[in-house]
Every structure is written in C-alpha cells, then in structure tokens.
C-alpha cells in the first residue's frame, strides 16, 4: 500500500498494521484503544 506511510503510523506507538486488502489497512491499537477512540471522536466534532 504505497499511499499509506506505515512507518509514520507505527511511530505513534501502535501495536501493528495489517494490510487486509489492496486498498485497506487495519491499525492494531492494543490496550490504548479507548484513548484513541476518544481522540478520534473529538476530532470528528
């Protein structure tokens, strides 16, 4: 997946990234998932 900077995503401290298709990725957050979900909710408002 060329358009996604996986190294930059990994540098945020996530557990991992899985390519689930030619145009999709899954970001594995781990135990900090609630914190990440809360921040995404704030950004979407």
Backbone bond lengths (Angstrom), bond angles and torsions (degrees), N, CA, C in turn:
res aa  C-N    CA-C-N  psi(-1)  N-CA   C-N-CA  omega(-1)  CA-C   N-CA-C  phi
1 X - - - 1.438 - - 1.525 107.36 -
2 X 1.292 116.27 102.32 1.465 122.22 -171.68 1.519 114.22 -77.39
3 X 1.324 118.60 -29.21 1.463 120.45 -174.73 1.526 113.20 -81.10
4 X 1.309 117.30 -10.53 1.461 121.38 -178.80 1.524 109.22 -102.35
5 X 1.323 116.38 125.95 1.462 121.33 177.35 1.529 108.11 -85.32
6 X 1.328 115.69 86.36 1.457 120.48 -175.24 1.522 112.06 -64.01
7 X 1.312 118.35 -34.58 1.464 121.01 178.56 1.527 110.75 -63.36
8 X 1.322 116.57 -39.94 1.463 120.07 179.15 1.524 110.41 -66.69
9 X 1.315 116.84 -41.00 1.463 120.33 177.32 1.524 110.07 -63.21
10 X 1.320 117.58 -45.14 1.466 121.41 -179.92 1.521 111.82 -63.32
11 X 1.332 117.25 -29.95 1.463 120.43 -178.77 1.529 112.52 -68.34
12 X 1.326 117.85 -12.17 1.464 120.93 178.77 1.517 112.31 -80.50
13 X 1.329 117.79 -7.19 1.456 121.00 177.56 1.512 115.00 99.44
14 X 1.322 117.17 10.95 1.461 118.87 178.25 1.525 110.37 -69.77
15 X 1.327 115.69 161.89 1.465 120.49 -178.00 1.521 112.65 -74.12
16 X 1.330 117.60 -33.84 1.453 119.00 -179.79 1.515 113.22 177.09
17 X 1.321 114.75 175.23 1.462 123.16 178.02 1.517 107.34 -133.61
18 X 1.328 115.68 135.88 1.457 120.43 177.74 1.523 108.08 -125.30
19 X 1.320 116.41 128.74 1.461 120.26 174.60 1.520 107.32 -81.66
20 X 1.330 116.47 117.71 1.459 121.20 -176.94 1.524 112.95 -104.99
21 X 1.291 116.51 2.76 1.454 121.64 178.14 1.513 109.24 178.56
22 X 1.314 117.12 176.09 1.465 119.86 -177.61 1.530 113.36 -66.47
23 X 1.327 117.39 -20.99 1.465 120.39 -179.46 1.524 112.82 -129.08
24 X 1.337 117.29 18.23 1.465 120.44 -176.65 1.519 111.54 -137.09
25 X 1.337 114.89 144.50 1.457 120.18 172.78 1.521 108.58 -130.55
26 X 1.323 115.78 158.31 1.459 122.13 172.90 1.521 106.64 -118.40
27 X 1.326 116.48 125.16 1.456 121.29 178.55 1.526 107.11 -96.93
28 X 1.324 116.11 121.16 1.458 121.90 -178.09 1.524 107.77 -94.80
29 X 1.322 115.85 113.73 1.455 121.44 -172.96 1.523 111.70 -91.72
30 X 1.304 118.16 -42.77 1.463 120.88 -178.43 1.517 111.75 92.20
31 X 1.330 116.20 -146.80 1.466 120.31 -172.88 1.522 114.20 -72.69
32 X 1.319 119.00 -10.97 1.469 122.04 177.77 1.519 112.49 -89.25
33 X 1.311 117.60 14.87 1.456 121.50 -172.05 1.531 112.49 -59.64
34 X 1.309 119.09 -38.08 1.465 119.83 -179.13 1.520 111.21 -65.74
35 X 1.321 117.31 -40.33 1.465 121.34 177.06 1.525 110.26 -60.38
36 X 1.305 116.99 -45.22 1.468 121.37 -179.77 1.524 110.08 -64.50
37 X 1.322 117.44 -44.32 1.465 121.07 179.09 1.528 110.89 -60.67
38 X 1.332 116.96 -41.64 1.464 120.54 178.54 1.524 111.40 -62.63
39 X 1.323 117.40 -42.14 1.463 121.14 179.66 1.525 111.47 -66.60
40 X 1.317 117.75 -40.03 1.469 121.07 177.65 1.519 109.96 -63.60
41 X 1.326 117.02 -41.58 1.465 120.98 177.72 1.523 110.67 -59.57
42 X 1.331 117.53 -43.22 1.468 121.18 177.71 1.526 111.42 -61.76
43 X 1.331 116.84 -42.38 1.465 120.89 -178.54 1.521 112.45 -66.94
44 X 1.310 117.17 -30.56 1.465 121.12 -177.31 1.519 112.81 -77.58
45 X 1.330 118.16 -13.58 1.476 121.10 -178.23 1.502 111.37 -85.72
